[in-house]
Amino acid sequence: MSFLRACALTDLAEDEPKRVELNGIPVTLVRTEGEVFAINDTCSHANVSLAEGEVEDCMIECWLHGSSFDLRTGKPSGLPATKPVPVYPVKIEGDDVLVSVNQES
């Protein structure tokens, strides 16, 4: 599994999504509850950026229609989205946030 540097840990404010692109893949990074999560940035229902949504209770809400996705699993919590979005492994090395977009879960 190869990891790419996504950003500095200090670039991530608590509960404030940040969009990055890694190897052409749009990824939303979220620092919440003492962890950093990486989830595909595209809502599975409406094809819009999840980084523009709000974060609460380890969930990110799509701003367009209100579907929320679990940052740990990518699964939607309710309609209108029915399909999960990919999540990616994250590791922190010093102040670097590293993400592996080669392996999704």
SETOR-25594 format. One line per 8 residues: their letters; for each residue x, y, z of N, C-alpha, C. Coordinates in Angstrom, 3 decimals. Example, Ala and Ser with C-alpha at 12.3 -4.5 7.8 and 13.67 -1.06 7.14 Angstrom:
<nodes>
AS	13.190,-5.690,7.800,12.300,-4.500,7.800,13.200,-3.300,7.800 ~ 12.850,-2.250,7.080,13.670,-1.060,7.140,12.900,0.030,7.870
</nodes>
This chain:
<nodes>
MSFLRACA	0.856,-1.174,0.000,0.000,0.000,0.000,0.900,1.234,0.000 ~ 0.700,2.114,-0.956,1.501,3.330,-1.012,0.671,4.521,-0.532 ~ 1.340,5.372,0.220,0.684,6.552,0.783,1.228,7.811,0.114 ~ 0.348,8.787,-0.087,0.712,10.081,-0.650,0.476,11.158,0.393 ~ 1.331,12.171,0.397,1.129,13.289,1.316,-0.057,14.110,0.816 ~ -1.044,14.275,1.695,-2.248,15.024,1.339,-2.166,16.475,1.790 ~ -1.613,16.694,2.990,-1.475,18.039,3.534,-0.744,17.946,4.864 ~ -0.541,19.080,5.492,0.007,19.109,6.845,-1.137,18.934,7.836
LTDLAEDE	-0.874,18.260,8.927,-1.889,18.083,9.965,-2.390,19.436,10.461 ~ -1.492,20.404,10.531,-1.875,21.737,11.004,-2.786,22.468,10.013 ~ -2.898,21.956,8.776,-3.817,22.541,7.786,-5.265,22.135,8.029 ~ -5.477,21.153,8.906,-6.823,20.633,9.142,-7.388,21.175,10.453 ~ -8.408,21.999,10.346,-9.113,22.486,11.537,-10.147,21.446,11.947 ~ -10.406,21.355,13.225,-11.378,20.391,13.752,-12.741,20.575,13.088 ~ -13.290,19.478,12.562,-14.626,19.436,11.963,-14.793,20.342,10.743 ~ -13.685,20.715,10.093,-13.739,21.531,8.884,-13.190,20.711,7.718
PKRVELNG	-14.044,20.230,6.805,-13.578,19.418,5.683,-12.604,20.178,4.783 ~ -11.655,19.443,4.232,-10.684,20.025,3.297,-10.604,19.109,2.075 ~ -10.778,19.685,0.895,-10.710,18.912,-0.352,-9.289,18.938,-0.885 ~ -8.798,17.760,-1.264,-7.510,17.626,-1.936,-7.703,16.675,-3.106 ~ -6.724,16.668,-4.006,-6.761,15.713,-5.108,-5.470,14.907,-5.067 ~ -5.612,13.583,-5.047,-4.471,12.681,-4.986,-4.538,11.708,-6.157 ~ -3.542,11.755,-7.015,-3.530,10.915,-8.228,-4.826,11.045,-9.021 ~ -5.351,12.264,-9.087,-6.564,12.515,-9.855,-7.856,12.158,-9.148
IPVTLVRT	-7.751,11.714,-7.896,-8.944,11.316,-7.131,-9.289,12.421,-6.141 ~ -10.522,12.941,-6.188,-10.927,13.960,-5.219,-11.185,13.312,-3.855 ~ -10.555,13.874,-2.831,-10.640,13.315,-1.481,-10.990,14.435,-0.506 ~ -11.889,14.141,0.417,-12.175,15.059,1.513,-11.484,14.540,2.759 ~ -10.720,15.413,3.398,-10.060,15.093,4.662,-10.823,15.772,5.784 ~ -10.992,15.042,6.879,-11.690,15.606,8.034,-10.946,15.202,9.299 ~ -10.661,16.203,10.113,-10.071,15.970,11.436,-11.191,16.125,12.456 ~ -11.511,15.012,13.125,-12.599,15.032,14.102,-12.392,13.931,15.126
EGEVFAIN	-12.847,14.157,16.323,-12.798,13.166,17.400,-11.407,12.563,17.577 ~ -10.366,13.388,17.387,-8.998,12.942,17.611,-8.400,12.117,16.493 ~ -9.093,11.997,15.360,-8.591,11.228,14.224,-8.715,12.045,12.948 ~ -8.027,11.558,11.899,-8.166,12.146,10.572,-8.738,11.076,9.657 ~ -9.752,11.451,8.901,-10.423,10.539,7.987,-10.289,11.050,6.558 ~ -10.254,10.110,5.615,-10.226,10.448,4.188,-11.367,9.702,3.513 ~ -12.217,10.456,2.841,-13.379,9.895,2.168,-13.441,10.487,0.768 ~ -13.915,9.721,-0.191,-14.032,10.247,-1.541,-14.909,11.492,-1.500
DTCSHANV	-14.500,12.501,-2.245,-15.165,13.803,-2.165,-16.497,13.864,-2.899 ~ -16.861,12.850,-3.642,-18.054,12.928,-4.475,-19.227,12.168,-3.860 ~ -20.311,12.882,-3.606,-21.529,12.267,-3.071,-22.023,11.197,-4.052 ~ -22.387,10.045,-3.523,-22.846,8.945,-4.383,-24.248,9.172,-4.936 ~ -24.946,10.140,-4.422,-26.303,10.420,-4.905,-26.329,11.524,-5.949 ~ -25.614,12.634,-5.666,-25.802,13.805,-6.515,-24.538,14.285,-7.220 ~ -23.420,13.565,-7.042,-22.190,13.921,-7.741,-21.726,15.348,-7.435 ~ -21.811,15.753,-6.152,-21.323,17.060,-5.715,-20.264,16.849,-4.633
SLAEGEVE	-19.514,17.900,-4.331,-18.411,17.822,-3.379,-18.900,17.697,-1.934 ~ -18.422,16.665,-1.256,-18.755,16.502,0.163,-17.989,17.489,1.039 ~ -16.864,18.008,0.537,-16.060,18.942,1.329,-16.815,20.230,1.647 ~ -17.898,20.469,0.942,-18.696,21.668,1.201,-19.760,21.431,2.277 ~ -19.819,20.200,2.793,-20.823,19.857,3.793,-20.334,20.079,5.216 ~ -21.212,19.789,6.151,-20.904,19.952,7.578,-20.581,18.609,8.207 ~ -19.746,18.667,9.240,-19.313,17.467,9.958,-19.905,17.481,11.362 ~ -20.471,16.322,11.759,-20.999,16.172,13.111,-21.071,14.684,13.440
DCMIECWL	-20.614,14.319,14.630,-20.685,12.930,15.112,-20.066,11.934,14.131 ~ -18.894,12.275,13.590,-18.142,11.408,12.676,-18.909,11.130,11.373 ~ -19.774,12.076,11.006,-20.540,11.999,9.764,-20.293,13.296,8.989 ~ -20.340,13.191,7.647,-20.283,14.387,6.808,-21.575,14.441,6.005 ~ -22.191,15.613,5.984,-23.473,15.786,5.320,-23.276,16.421,3.950 ~ -23.905,15.865,2.949,-23.903,16.457,1.616,-24.779,17.716,1.661 ~ -24.227,18.813,1.218,-24.917,20.095,1.311,-26.131,20.198,0.380 ~ -26.171,19.379,-0.672,-27.228,19.547,-1.658,-28.560,18.926,-1.240
HGSSFDLR	-28.545,17.661,-0.815,-29.794,16.979,-0.470,-29.837,16.446,0.952 ~ -28.749,16.630,1.722,-28.796,16.276,3.134,-28.416,14.862,3.516 ~ -27.983,14.034,2.576,-27.521,12.694,2.961,-26.233,12.835,3.772 ~ -26.100,12.009,4.797,-24.879,12.001,5.606,-24.150,10.686,5.410 ~ -22.816,10.767,5.415,-21.973,9.591,5.215,-21.055,9.414,6.411 ~ -20.927,8.179,6.877,-20.042,7.854,7.993,-18.598,8.004,7.517 ~ -17.805,8.803,8.214,-16.413,9.026,7.826,-15.562,7.768,7.972 ~ -15.989,6.828,8.807,-15.224,5.597,9.033,-15.501,4.544,7.964
TGKPSGLP	-16.742,4.497,7.462,-17.135,3.420,6.546,-17.591,3.906,5.174 ~ -17.977,5.170,5.065,-18.507,5.704,3.822,-19.978,5.416,3.598 ~ -20.603,4.685,4.526,-22.011,4.311,4.352,-22.934,5.499,4.632 ~ -23.973,5.637,3.796,-24.939,6.704,4.042,-25.849,6.339,5.211 ~ -26.289,7.367,5.930,-27.168,7.109,7.075,-28.635,7.171,6.695 ~ -28.915,7.655,5.507,-30.315,7.741,5.092,-30.439,8.308,3.698 ~ -31.656,8.367,3.243,-31.960,8.829,1.889,-31.651,10.309,1.736 ~ -31.422,10.780,0.518,-31.642,10.069,-0.732,-30.474,9.166,-1.158
ATKPVPVY	-29.294,9.282,-0.549,-28.177,8.413,-0.944,-28.424,6.987,-0.450 ~ -28.098,6.027,-1.294,-28.234,4.623,-0.908,-26.911,3.865,-1.047 ~ -25.958,4.427,-1.792,-24.672,3.768,-2.017,-23.589,4.433,-1.176 ~ -22.677,3.634,-0.600,-21.566,4.220,0.153,-20.562,4.896,-0.782 ~ -19.733,5.755,-0.219,-18.614,6.340,-0.950,-17.333,5.729,-0.388 ~ -16.295,5.605,-1.217,-15.052,4.998,-0.735,-14.391,5.811,0.380 ~ -13.804,5.103,1.325,-12.958,5.719,2.342,-11.549,5.164,2.155 ~ -10.563,5.921,2.592,-9.173,5.571,2.337,-8.372,5.530,3.645
PVKIEGDD	-7.388,4.627,3.712,-6.526,4.567,4.897,-5.717,5.857,5.054 ~ -5.555,6.280,6.301,-4.806,7.495,6.637,-3.762,7.137,7.674 ~ -2.582,7.747,7.550,-1.607,7.671,8.628,-0.948,9.031,8.769 ~ -0.524,9.308,9.987,0.108,10.577,10.309,1.582,10.300,10.594 ~ 2.451,11.041,9.923,3.889,10.957,10.180,4.384,12.361,10.444 ~ 4.711,12.634,11.711,5.089,13.998,12.084,3.899,14.908,11.871 ~ 4.076,15.924,10.999,2.976,16.843,10.690,2.349,16.519,9.328 ~ 2.726,15.399,8.728,2.203,15.036,7.418,1.006,14.095,7.527
VLVSVNQE	-0.039,14.415,6.777,-1.201,13.531,6.646,-1.001,12.751,5.354 ~ -0.905,11.431,5.471,-0.677,10.563,4.326,-1.914,9.716,4.069 ~ -2.285,9.583,2.802,-3.481,8.847,2.415,-3.124,7.861,1.316 ~ -3.687,6.661,1.410,-3.518,5.671,0.353,-4.802,5.605,-0.456 ~ -4.772,6.165,-1.670,-5.946,6.118,-2.535,-5.944,4.859,-3.385 ~ -4.900,4.048,-3.255,-4.822,2.798,-4.010,-5.682,1.719,-3.385 ~ -6.011,1.898,-2.097,-6.822,0.898,-1.413,-8.000,1.595,-0.768 ~ -9.196,1.200,-1.164,-10.403,1.764,-0.582,-11.119,0.700,0.200
S	-11.947,1.138,1.107,-12.793,0.188,1.834,-14.222,0.649,1.783
</nodes>
